[in-house]
Amino acid sequence: MFFPASPNAPPVQSPVFFEDILVPEPFGLLCWNVHKENLKQGFTRLVREWEQVFGLDLILLQEALFSPGLTTIAGFPYVAAANLHMARTYAGVVTAAHAGSMDSRFFMTLAREPLVFTPKNTLLTLYRFQDNTPLMVVNLHAINFKSLSWYQWELARLSDLLKGHNGPMVVAGDFNCWQPARKLVLDKFTRDLGLCFASPENGRHVKKWFGYHLDRIYVRKLKIQECLALPCKGFSDHNPILARFSKAR
């Protein structure tokens, strides 16, 4: 397989899953830091509307809530990795897809955010296309209120792990890139992995700090057909990014 030894605890997988469904071409993707609002009334209806309009096949959420009783995300089977355990729910990164996953692992930072003392998590999920080409989907929530050295070290650790996969790849999420020095570190991370930035239309809607986009989508060996940011009030201080990709020929 494409992963090293299993981490200390496995990701959480919804009880609904499809083993034989493959990633279509092209495929649609939603990336969104939902700020723990995905269980709010109206969320499922909204995502299902986007599924119809944009042809969504993959959903990558950061700061999402999930619990043992949550069967799907808007009808999509999911895999989730928590970085925070509350009374009856967990919070973390969630990757949902109609396609069946071949394997999943999480990658938790060793750095912890100050005050709340929680790490951040990244979820690695492996799918496959019709021709059995594997697609690596990396749902990332980067460490935020730590030094540049920590930010650089955590991305370097993740890069070392991802170098074992040579095929098509999506790396998307909340990169917490809010200063020039962090952007340089992120540029090296993406360059080392051969990733290209999917620049969204209506980029003004992407959540920014100090003029830098926090939410981003990068791809490798995939053709970017469409990428746009949507204004969406009522769920999060981040706006969703929707994109469509096909396998590069």
Secondary structure, 3 states (H helix, E strand, C coil): CCCCCCCCCCCEECCCCCCCCCECCCEEEEEEECCCCCCCCCHHHHHHHHHHHHCEEEEEEEEEEECCCCCCECCECEEEEEEEECCCCEEEEEEEECCCCCEEEEEECCCCCCCCCCCCEEEEEEEEECCCCEEEEEEEECCCCCCHHHHHHHHHHHHHHHCCCCCCEEEEEECCCCCHHHHHHHHHHHHHCCCEECCCECHHHCCEECCEECEEEEEECEEEEEEEECCCCCCCCCCCEEEEEEECC
